[in-house]
């Protein structure tokens, strides 16, 4: 019987997808209705619109990280399923080879006057029945008996792998259905945000832009204050090092890293700078667009350091550092749910991929509430 390998079943990953809470959608829908001058409802103020839209984008960031984690798990599951399908195909080929050997043994036995029923028993669906008949077993040589035992073992193993692959495909299909549903969910919510912003008059849009600039200016002032504190700390460290050298003691320089770590941080930072101006796209890891954790992952990868995919895992992939001790290349995480990350560049500033509709840019780390910081290398 010729050996055939059944083509592997491949599952294609669905398009990027995330989701935001139903409460957020209801909130935005309510505002959109109000902004459209719904009867009996006052139009929301520009400040209210700003808060709602900012909150929606923040929730979108959280949902994006959920998507990133789910996609990573889905990719791993697909790889496992593909591996199982490969094993099933290879095992089936071996099984067919063994079946042919058994057939040859049976044919030889028939030609030499063996019992005709042996042929049927050898090739039956349940070869174990063959072993239950002692008078037939006596007619097998050691080589034939081993071949039959190998056949049964191989068949049992293939049956198990085929069942595992089937279950894996079911889980993978369910995961991708959830991703597709999530994609529609987030698109609906982001469309609601755009609709809400679209109800603003030219004067209100100017007011919104002014509020945004005021927020950035306040964040820049805090960044300047941090830069001043860091500079003062650096001067003290330099003075301490000078005093230690004069006293013939090894200098102590808190916050300084090894040349290797410093070099890697410089490479990561140089990569991040080259991405400035590229669009934010949720679920993207480059090279033409990024989400926040996709950018930091790609930047440190360029420096030879593998970071996890999500902010929730990246925050665990390094040494925790205080804000006052930040150095270029460190990762700064934001919000209580750790849904955003940027790369520190010094003087209280960072490079990050902000949100849908924006581009990779420099920004004060105080533009958003800081959760904490880590040093990857």
N, C-alpha and C positions, 0 to 999 in steps of 0.2 A: 504494500500500500504506500503510495507516495506521501512524503511529508509536506504538510501545508502549514504555514504560519498565518493565523488569522490577524488581519490588520488591527493595530491597537486603536481603542476608542479614545479619541482626544476630546477634551472639554476645553472650550475657549473661555478665557476670562471675560466676564462682562465689563462694560465700560465703567469707569470710576463712578462710585456712588457713595453718598453719605446721607445722613438724616438729621433733622433738628426736631426739637420737641413740638408736639401738637399745640402746646400752650403758646409757643412763639408764633406759630402760624395764626392762631386765633387773635393774638395781640396785634400782629401786623395787619391782618384783615380788618380788624376793628378800626385801626388808625386810618387805613386806606379808605374805608367807608366814611369816616369822619372827615378826612381831608377832601373827599369828594363832595362835601357839603350835604351829607345825609341829613334828612329832616330830623330836627330835634336834637342834633348832636353838634357840639361846638367843634370847630376845626382845631386840631392839635397845634400847639406852638412849635416853633422851629426847634426849640430845646427838647421838646418831647419827641419830635421826629428823630433828632440826632441820637437821643438815648435809645430809642427803639431800634433804629437801624444798626447802631453800634452793638447792641445786645444780640441782634440777629446774626451779625457777622461773627461775633464771639462764639455763639452757639454753632455756627457753621464751621468754625475752626475746631471746636470740640468734636463735631460730627466727622470732620475730615480725618482727624486722628483715629476715630473709631473705624472709619473706612480703611485707613492705611493698615491698621492692625488686622482687620478682617481680610483684606486683600493678601497680606503677607501669609496669613494662615491658609487662605484658599490656595495660594501658589504652592505652599508646602504640601497641602493635601493632594493637589493635582500631580505634583512630582511623585508622591508616594503611589498614587493610583497608576501613573504611567509605568513606574517600576514594577508594580504587581502584574500589570498586563504584559509587560515584557517577560517576566518570569513564567507567567502562564503559557505564553507562546513558546518559549524555549522548552518548558516542561512537557508541553503537548508533543513537540517534535521528538523529544527523548522517549516519550511514552509510545509513540508510533514506531520508533525504532525497535523498542523492546517487544512490542506486539509482533513485529515482523520476525524477530528472532524466535519468539515462542511458536509462531506459525511454522517456521522451518523445522523446529524440534518436533512439532506434532506431525508434520508431513513425513519426517524421517521415521518417526515411530510407526506411522501407518504403513510405510513401505516395508518396514522390517517385521510386520505382522502384529504390531501393537493393537490395542483395543481402539476401534474407530471412535468411540465416545470420548476418548482423550482429546481429540481435536476440538470438539465442541466445548469441553470443560476448560481447556486452556484459554480459549478465546471468549469465554463467557463474561458477562458483566460482573460476575462475582467469582473471581478466581479462587477466593478463599474456600469455596465449596470443593475445589479440587483437593485441598489439603485435608478435608474432612473424610476423604475416602482413602483409607490406608492401603487398600489393594491397588489403587492407581498410583499412589505415591511411590510404591516399590518399583514401578516401572520407570521412574525418572532418575537420571544421573544427577550427581551433585551439581554439575553445571546447569542442568535444566531447572533443578529445584531453586537454585539461587536466582536464575533469571526470572522465574515466576514470582519469587518473593520481592525482587526489585521492582517488578511490574506493579505489584499491589501497593508497595510503599510509595512509588512515584505517583500512582493514580490518586492515592489518598492525599498526598501533598498538593497536587494540582487542584483537587477539589476544594481544599481549604483556601488556597490562594485565590481561586476564582470567586469564592464566596466573599473573601476579604475585599477583593477588587469591586465586587458588586455593591457592597456596603459603602465603600469609599466613594464610588460614583454617585450614590444616592446622597451622601453628605455633601459632596461637592456641588451637585445640582441644587440642593436646598440653599447652600451658601450663596450661589450665584443669583438665585431668585431673590434672595434678601438684598443683595447688592443692587440689582436692577430696580427693586422697589425703592431702595434708599436714594438712588439717583433721581428718580421722579420726585421724591419727597423734597430733596434739597433744591431742585430746579424750581419747584413750585414756590418755595419759601424765598429764594433769591429773587424770583420774578415779583413776588409781593413787595419785597424791599424796593425794587426798581420802580414799581408802580407808586409806592408811597413817596419816593423821592420825586417822581414825575409830577405829583400834584402840587409841588411847590412853585410859587411864582418866581420870576427872576429876582425880585427883591428878597424873597425868602431864601433863595439859593445863595445869594450874596451874604445874607446873614449867617447861613449855615457854614459857608466857607470861612467867614470871620471867626465863628466859634471854633472851628477846627484849627485855624491858625493860632488862636489864643491858647488852645490846649497844647499845641506844639511848642509855643513860646514858653509856657510854664514848664514844660518838660525839659526844654533846652536850658533853662535857668538852673534846674535841679542837676542837670548833667554838668554844668559849669561848676557848681558847688562841689560835686563829687570829684571832678578833675582837680580842683584846688586842694581838696583833702588828700587825694592820692599823691599829688606833687609834694605836699608838705611831708607826707609819710616817706616818700622816696628820699627827700633831703635828709630826714632823720636817719634813715637806713644808711645813706652814704656817709654821714658823719660818724655813725657807729662803726662802720667798716674801716674808716680812716683811723679812728681811735684804736680799734683792735689791731690794726696793722702796726701802729706806732708802739703798741704794747707787745708786739710780737705774738699776738694771739690770732687764731683763725677767725676771720670776720664772719659775723652772723648777718645774713640778709633775708629777713622774713619775706616770703612772697616771691622769691626768685626761683626759677626752675632750672633744670639741667639744660645744657646746650642743645641736646637732642630734642627735648620737649619744646624749647623755644623755637627751634628750626621748624618743627612740625606745625606749630601754631602759626608761624609766619607763612608757611605754604598754604595752610587752610584759609588764612585771612586773604592772601593774594588771590586765591580762587574765588572767594566770596565777592571780592571787589570787582572781579571780571564779570560777575553776573548782574551787577547793578544795571537797572533799566529793563531787565527781562520780566515778563508778566507773571503774576501770581496765578497759578491754576491748581485747584485742589486736587490732591492725589498725584501731582507731578514731581518727578525727581530729576528733571533736566533732560537734555542740555538746553532746550529752548525756553523752558518754563519750570517753575518750582512752587511747591507749597512750603510752609515755614520749616518743617522738619526735613523735607526733601532737600532743601538748600543746605542746611547744616550737615546733613549726612554726606551729601556730595562734596562739600568743602573739605571735610575731614578725611574723606576717602582719598581726595587728591593729595593729602599729606601722608597717606599710608595707614590711616587709622579707620577701622570699620566701626561705625556707630549703628545702633539699632534704627529701625525705621520711624518709630513714633516718638513724640515728645515724652510720653509716659515711660518709655524705656530709655531714652537718651538721658533723662534726668538721673538715672541710676548708673550711667556708664562713665563715671569719672569721680574726681575728688570734689566734694562740696567746698565752695569758697564763699566768703562773705562779700557783699557788694563792694565794700571799701577796699577789698584786696583783688578785685577783678584785674585781669591782664588780657591784652589782645589775644583773641582766639577762644576765650572762655565762652561758654554757652549760658545765656540768661533766659530763664523760663518765667512765664507770666500767667496770671490768674490762679485762683485757688484750684481749678481743675487741671492746671498745667497744660493748657491747650495751645500755647504759642511759645515759640523759641526764636531767639536771635543770636548773632555772634558779636561779642564785644570787640570794639576796635580801639578803645581808649577814649579818654576825656568824656566819659559818661555816654558815649554813643555806641550804636550797634549797626550791623547790616542785617536786614531781615526781609522776608517775603510777607508783606502785611496782610492782605485780604483780597477777595475777588474784586477785579476792577483796578487794582493797584499794581505797582511794579516793585521789584527788588530795589531797596533804597537804604540810605543811612537815616537813622532816627535816634532820638534820645531814648535811653533805656527806661526813662520815667514816663514815657508816653502811655504805658500800660502798667497796671499794678504788678510788681515783681513778686514772683513766688520764691525763687532761689536761683543759684548758679552752680555750675560744675566746670571742672577743668578736665577735658578728655585725655590729655597727654602731658 
